[in-house]
């Protein structure tokens, strides 16, 4: 449900602000770990079902616990030994599956396939069912996102397009035209607590939680080190594990999904003048206000625009140069990266 994105942020931001060692790292929902979370849970429950939400929440909590354990065991040294080719290939594969998973919102019809290749074949087979007004809204939204990124990179393109779409949808009456809108988003703070899952489900989530913990730590510590070097201070990798663990546990307990340190959000907040984690605490307060009082604003948001925002968010992750660059370095790195990408799509 749309509100889980809001639920994931406040305690994650505060958790990292308390335990983290980076002055600039912005922790919260990101395209990379959100995509990984989806890929883990989609094989265990129907998308949008209560089980899907419960497993997603439990995955965040498990990821947080694993990260805290890693920090207490002083496993921060692992940051120096991650296989970047495998991570790069893995993320490219996951990003492609997420783009395909959003096509139903853009086209205005759904198919039953959950696996990558069957879903593409079903989308092609049923293409005559496309709802053209929905497709037009999705394509215009996507075009605006890329144009803003290219010509006005400092503007928050996703927010601008989101509110433009809401205004036009409300004025023109997209819902009456058969264009699906988000609808009512419950106002009010989430109930804090653990989801109801079985021991078998926890075991099924464990491999995914380990993978997400590794990727989240790798991406976060790389961003934290980049800005620590730029502003001449040091970050502690072991403490970063604990801080990321606290952030993920907080996101899960508040009924959200996995989070990590976002390079794009860190860059945006630093460009805007961020000098400490007080930015994260203030952001958490503003998000809580949004959850309590501002959710009715999102009723008329077209799902096609939401799909376009997700596609745009992960599009930069589909970077074939990340894989092809290894060909010039060592063929083994190239093939392991390619196998990681194709493995996600095939399996």
C-alpha positions in Angstrom: 0.0 0.0 0.0 1.2 3.5 -0.8 1.3 4.6 2.9 4.1 2.0 3.7 6.6 4.3 1.9 5.7 7.0 4.5 5.8 4.6 7.4 9.3 3.3 6.5 10.9 6.7 6.8 10.6 8.4 10.2 12.0 5.8 12.6 14.6 4.9 9.9 15.8 8.5 9.8 15.9 8.9 13.5 17.6 5.5 14.1 20.4 6.4 11.8 20.7 9.9 13.2 21.2 8.5 16.7 23.7 5.7 15.8 25.4 6.7 12.5 28.8 8.2 12.1 28.2 10.0 8.8 27.2 13.7 9.1 25.7 13.6 5.6 24.3 10.2 4.8 20.5 10.2 4.1 18.9 6.9 5.0 15.4 5.9 3.8 13.5 4.0 1.1 15.7 3.6 -2.0 15.1 2.1 -5.4 17.9 -0.5 -4.9 16.8 -2.2 -1.7 13.1 -1.7 -2.4 13.6 -3.6 -5.6 15.4 -6.3 -3.7 12.7 -6.5 -1.1 10.1 -7.0 -3.8 12.1 -9.7 -5.6 12.4 -11.6 -2.3 8.8 -11.4 -1.2 7.1 -11.7 -4.6 7.9 -15.5 -4.6 6.3 -16.0 -1.3 3.0 -14.1 -1.4 0.6 -12.4 -3.8 1.4 -8.8 -4.5 -0.7 -6.4 -2.3 -2.0 -9.2 -0.1 -1.9 -9.0 3.7 0.8 -11.8 3.6 2.8 -9.7 1.2 2.8 -6.7 3.5 3.6 -8.8 6.6 6.5 -10.6 4.9 7.9 -7.3 3.6 7.7 -5.8 7.2 9.4 -8.9 8.6 12.1 -8.8 6.0 13.0 -5.2 7.1 13.2 -6.3 10.8 15.3 -9.3 9.9 17.6 -7.2 7.8 18.0 -4.8 10.7 18.8 -7.6 13.2 21.4 -9.1 10.8 23.1 -5.7 10.3 23.2 -5.0 14.1 24.7 -8.5 14.7 27.3 -7.8 12.0 28.3 -4.5 13.6 28.6 -6.1 17.1 30.8 -8.8 15.5 32.9 -6.1 13.9 32.2 -7.3 10.4 32.6 -3.8 8.9 35.8 -5.0 7.3 33.6 -6.8 4.8 33.1 -3.5 3.1 36.6 -3.9 1.7 35.9 -7.3 0.1 32.5 -7.0 -1.6 32.6 -8.3 -5.2 31.5 -5.2 -7.1 31.0 -7.0 -10.4 28.5 -9.4 -8.8 26.6 -6.6 -7.0 26.5 -4.5 -10.2 25.1 -7.4 -12.3 22.6 -8.3 -9.6 21.2 -4.8 -9.3 20.9 -4.5 -13.1 18.9 -7.7 -13.3 16.6 -6.6 -10.4 16.0 -3.2 -11.9 14.9 -4.7 -15.2 12.4 -6.9 -13.4 11.0 -3.9 -11.5 10.5 -1.9 -14.7 8.5 -4.9 -16.2 6.5 -5.1 -13.0 5.3 -1.5 -13.4 4.1 -1.9 -17.0 0.6 -3.0 -15.9 0.2 0.4 -14.3 1.4 2.2 -17.4 -0.7 0.1 -19.9 -3.9 0.0 -17.8 -4.3 -3.8 -17.7 -2.9 -6.6 -15.5 -1.5 -10.1 -16.3 -1.2 -13.0 -14.0 2.5 -13.8 -14.6 4.9 -13.2 -11.7 8.1 -14.5 -13.4 10.1 -12.2 -15.7 9.8 -14.0 -19.1 6.1 -15.2 -18.7 5.0 -11.8 -17.6 6.6 -10.2 -20.7 4.9 -12.8 -23.0 1.5 -12.3 -21.3 1.8 -8.5 -21.6 2.6 -8.8 -25.4 -0.2 -11.4 -25.9 -2.8 -9.1 -24.2 -1.6 -5.8 -25.7 -4.9 -5.2 -27.4 -6.3 -4.6 -23.9 -4.2 -1.5 -23.4 -6.1 1.5 -22.0 -4.8 4.4 -24.2 -5.7 7.3 -21.8 -3.8 5.5 -19.0 -0.8 4.9 -21.3 -0.8 8.5 -22.4 -0.7 9.7 -18.7 2.1 7.3 -18.0 4.2 8.3 -21.0 3.7 12.0 -20.3 4.7 11.6 -16.7 7.8 9.6 -17.7 8.8 12.2 -20.3 8.5 15.0 -17.8 10.6 13.1 -15.3 13.4 12.7 -17.7 13.1 16.3 -19.1 13.3 17.7 -15.5 16.3 15.5 -14.7 18.1 16.6 -17.9 17.4 20.3 -17.9 16.6 21.1 -14.2 18.6 18.5 -12.3 18.4 20.3 -9.0 14.6 20.4 -9.0 12.7 17.5 -7.2 11.3 16.0 -10.4 9.3 13.2 -8.8 7.5 15.6 -6.5 6.8 18.1 -9.3 5.3 15.5 -11.6 3.4 13.8 -8.8 1.6 17.0 -7.8 1.0 18.1 -11.4 -0.6 14.7 -12.1 -2.8 15.0 -9.0 -4.0 18.5 -10.0 -4.7 17.5 -13.6 -6.4 14.3 -12.5 -8.7 16.2 -10.1 -9.6 18.9 -12.6 -10.1 16.6 -15.6 -11.6 13.6 -13.7 -9.2 10.8 -14.6 -11.1 8.4 -12.3 -14.3 8.9 -14.4 -12.2 8.2 -17.6 -11.3 4.8 -16.4 -7.8 5.8 -15.4 -6.9 4.1 -12.1 -6.0 6.4 -9.2 -4.4 5.6 -5.9 -7.6 6.4 -4.0 -7.8 6.8 -0.2 -4.6 6.5 1.8 -5.4 6.0 5.5 -4.4 9.0 7.6 -2.8 8.4 11.0 0.3 6.9 12.5 1.0 3.2 12.0 0.7 0.7 14.8 4.1 -0.2 16.1 4.9 -3.9 16.5 5.9 -7.2 14.9 4.0 -8.7 12.0 2.3 -12.1 12.3 4.5 -14.6 10.4 5.3 -18.3 10.8 8.7 -19.8 11.5 8.7 -21.3 8.0 8.1 -17.9 6.5 11.0 -16.5 8.6 13.3 -19.2 7.3 12.2 -18.5 3.7 13.0 -14.8 4.1 16.5 -15.4 5.7 18.5 -15.8 2.4 16.9 -12.6 1.1 17.5 -10.7 4.3 21.2 -11.7 4.2 21.5 -10.5 0.6 19.7 -7.2 1.3 21.9 -6.6 4.4 25.0 -7.0 2.3 23.8 -4.8 -0.6 22.4 -2.1 1.8 25.7 -2.0 3.7 27.8 -1.9 0.6 25.8 0.9 -1.0 25.5 2.9 2.3 29.1 2.7 3.4 30.3 3.6 -0.1 28.2 6.7 0.0 29.2 7.5 3.6 32.9 7.2 2.8 32.6 9.4 -0.3 31.2 12.3 1.7 33.5 11.7 4.7 36.4 12.0 2.4 34.9 15.1 0.7 34.4 16.9 4.0 37.5 15.5 5.8 36.1 13.3 8.6 36.0 9.5 9.2 33.2 7.0 9.4 33.3 3.8 11.4 32.2 0.8 9.3 31.2 -1.3 12.3 29.1 1.5 13.7 27.5 2.0 10.3 26.3 -1.6 10.4 24.6 -1.0 13.7 23.1 2.3 12.6 21.7 0.8 9.4 20.4 -2.1 11.5 18.6 0.4 13.8 17.2 2.2 10.7 15.8 -1.1 9.2 14.4 -2.4 12.5 12.7 1.0 13.0 11.3 0.9 9.5 9.9 -2.6 10.0 8.5 -2.0 13.5 6.5 1.0 12.0 5.1 -1.3 9.2 7.5 -0.1 6.5 10.0 -1.8 4.3 13.8 -2.1 4.0 15.9 1.1 3.8 19.5 2.1 3.2 21.8 5.0 2.6 20.8 6.7 -0.7 23.4 8.3 -2.8 20.9 10.5 -4.7 19.1 11.7 -1.6 22.4 12.3 0.2 23.6 14.3 -2.8 20.4 16.3 -2.9 20.4 17.2 0.9 24.1 18.0 0.8 23.6 20.4 -2.2 20.8 22.0 -0.2 23.2 22.7 2.6 23.0 19.7 5.0 25.8 19.6 7.5 24.6 17.2 10.2 22.0 14.5 10.9 19.6 17.2 12.2 18.3 17.2 8.6 17.2 13.6 9.1 15.4 14.4 12.3 13.6 17.4 10.8 12.6 15.3 7.7 11.2 12.6 10.0 9.0 15.3 11.7 7.7 16.6 8.4 6.9 13.0 7.2 4.9 12.4 10.4 2.9 15.6 9.7 2.3 14.3 6.2 1.1 10.9 7.5 -1.3 12.5 10.0 -2.7 15.4 8.0 -1.8 15.4 4.3 -2.7 12.0 2.9 -6.0 13.1 1.3 -3.9 15.2 -1.1 -2.9 11.9 -2.8 -6.3 10.5 -3.6 -6.4 11.6 -7.3 -2.8 10.5 -8.0 -2.9 8.3 -11.2 -1.3 4.9 -10.8 0.3 5.4 -14.2 2.2 8.3 -12.8 3.2 6.3 -9.8 4.4 3.6 -12.2 6.4 6.2 -14.2 8.0 7.5 -11.0 9.1 4.0 -10.0 10.4 3.3 -13.5 12.4 6.5 -13.6 13.8 5.8 -10.1 15.3 2.5 -11.1 16.1 3.4 -14.7 19.6 4.6 -13.8 20.3 1.2 -12.2 19.9 -0.5 -15.6 23.4 0.6 -16.6 24.9 -1.9 -19.0 28.2 -0.1 -18.9 28.6 -1.3 -15.3 28.8 -4.8 -16.7 30.6 -4.1 -20.0 33.4 -2.1 -18.3 34.7 -5.3 -16.8 35.5 -6.8 -20.2 38.5 -4.4 -20.5 39.6 -5.2 -16.9 39.3 -9.0 -16.6 37.0 -11.4 -18.4 36.2 -13.3 -15.2 34.6 -10.1 -13.6 32.6 -9.5 -16.8 31.2 -13.0 -16.9 30.4 -13.1 -13.2 28.6 -9.8 -13.5 26.7 -10.9 -16.6 25.7 -14.2 -14.9 24.4 -12.4 -11.9 22.2 -10.1 -14.0 20.9 -13.0 -16.2 20.4 -15.2 -13.1 18.0 -12.7 -11.6 15.9 -12.6 -14.9 16.0 -16.4 -15.5 15.4 -17.6 -11.9 
